[in-house]
Amino acid sequence: MKPKAYACRILFGGVLVIGISGCGKAGDEEATAFKTPATVEQAATIFNLSTFPVMDGAQRRTPAVASFSCEAPGDVKSVFEFQRKKLLSLGFKELPNSSITDQAASAMFGKKGFVVSVSVFPQERNKVLVSIQNHGNIRPGKLPVPANVKPVYVGDAVAMYVTDAAVTETKDACRKLLLADGWAPYGGAGDSSYYKQNAMRVEATVSSAPAQGGKTMISYSGLLMSADLPAPPDAEELRYTEQTRELSFETTAEQKSIVDFYKKALAQAKWEPTLDHTVEIGGRQEMIFRNPTKDMLTLAMPPLRGGKQSVSLQHQSAAEIAELDRQLKEHEPEIRAKAKKQQEEKEARWKAAQATRAAEVLPKFAVTLPAQLTGLEAKASEIKFNVPKGNAKPVVEAWRKEFRDAGWKEDAASVEALAGALSLSKGSQSLSINYTDIGVMPAEVSISAIGVELEARK
């Protein structure tokens, strides 16, 4: 006799979780292809998102094995239905708890132990953004937890528990259990710690849960990475970005030690350096690694800053490199002509700007930045950065109040959980704010200005 499924609404740590009991069972009914966390190569044999079909008129972003995103013409429901039919035709089974409305659509699908999430939400100009993420073959509910915890919600993509133990004690206990289970530390952000095994990354969040009487909350979720990028054990401020398949961190180790680590660690996966030494390119020391399938890894180290060495390791597939080479050869004359024209136009704009600045100095406007941000790019005309998932809307709401108090008028605003856009003005000055926060990876926030210079203020 199958257990009954019933809807549940739980206010957990200030977040409303809506689910269906037993929904974690749906995916487990599928035969699992691999008993341990999958490698990139293993995952690709089940589902390779780099070859997932796109709708007519859609613009695919950089192809990757474990993630897919594109901007497609049409409405939320029809675009979501296209993704659903394609996944079902590939042997996936739709799991319980799908949500499809005119404003947004989300669903989970399972196949041979792997779970993927699909989300669709509107953009501007009658287009929608499609995001598909492979969450891997390890159910969060199967991960080890300390004794005396109580499950609150155990689903296909997330598992939540509460315990009476203190936050610090619980976090240490989770860390020891995950390490003993073969998971290696892989950075973190805020209350979340990341752990890696093969191409699977687990996010373990341990925090206080006021809505549960001050108890401690444990939340586990999984993500399949499109690139298995190792990190040395002494890495600090470690971050992996799925969109660019790039690992970045800081370390006190010398460049030679870093190079030696990667030569040894990558050799185990049949990566070989193209040269036995680094080469200076654009002010950075770089080393290229290639594997038998002609994929490429670029290890880059800029000059020391503050006594620490910044390091990045980025993956590019053989298909990406071949396509870049093809485009360069095919369009080289056009590219050279265009580059020359752009340089001439840039010089003309610079001269015009210099003349304008000499006659008129633009006013400055300070923008308060959130405490937890990464990837900051601050210019006088535009500021961009990433914040942890779920934090984009609160950042923008705080700005709205701050800007209104400073005399800015909102001309247009669309502020939703997953995405938003605002336009503000003050006389001849204008601001534009945009963000996307799909809940799977760090959110992107940007603000641009006309007639006023932006100043980033922490």
SULGI-V721838 format. One record per helix or strand of 2 or more residues. SS is the DSSP state (~ for helix, > for strand). FROM is the first residue (numbers start at 1). TO is the last residue. If there is no record, write none. Layout:
# SULGI-V721838
SS_FROM_TO ; SS_FROM_TO
This chain:
# SULGI-V721838
>_7_12 ; >_15_20 ; ~_23_28 ; ~_40_46 ; ~_49_51 ; >_59_60 ; >_67_73 ; ~_76_89 ; >_93_94 ; >_99_100 ; >_104_111 ; >_114_122 ; >_127_134 ; ~_140_142 ; >_150_154 ; >_158_163 ; ~_167_180 ; >_184_189 ; >_192_197 ; >_200_209 ; ~_210_212 ; >_215_224 ; >_236_241 ; >_246_251 ; ~_255_267 ; >_272_273 ; >_279_281 ; >_284_290 ; >_296_301 ; >_308_316 ; ~_318_359 ; >_364_368 ; >_374_378 ; >_382_387 ; ~_392_405 ; >_409_415 ; >_419_426 ; >_429_436 ; >_443_450 ; >_453_457
